[in-house]
């Protein structure tokens, strides 16, 4: 099996685990609590990473997203938001995309966010912010892919 297919399978497993986790909750209030819990589990971002150039454009809340291309060729993201729900949404997104190769990130559709029901349970502004975070992740992945080639 080629490496790219194995990485895509690994990402799909992450998505399936998230879906299974969300299916254990019967109400959106429980799901929101879980999202907030995910956000609280994120490591705080060092102050020197809270720069304007790391702010995600298109979010009402402040969201900083710092990528790093590792020696193994994967992209690790760290981030933080000034909003607890957005911090949780960021954590959920990073569970899927962080630690993957640029190619795998680019091949992973954000459809899982809709599959989890987020789009219909978030305000339009919040949903736009979620997709702005994904767009920024894809932008970084594209840049790192070009750097590797």
Number of C-alpha atoms within 10 A of each C-alpha: 5 6 8 13 11 12 16 18 13 15 22 15 13 15 24 13 13 17 16 12 13 19 12 10 14 9 10 13 10 13 18 18 14 18 21 21 16 19 24 16 11 16 11 12 15 10 7 6 16 18 11 11 11 15 21 23 17 18 19 13 19 19 24 23 23 20 17 16 20 12 7 9 16 20 24 16 19 19 24 26 24 11 15 17 21 24 26 24 25 27 26 19 20 19 16 21 26 20 20 24 23 26 18 22 27 18 13 18 11 18 9 17 19 11 11 18 13 18 16 10 13 12 11 11 12 20 18 16 23 22 17 17 25 20 16 18 25 20 15 22 25 16 12 20 18 10 9 10 5
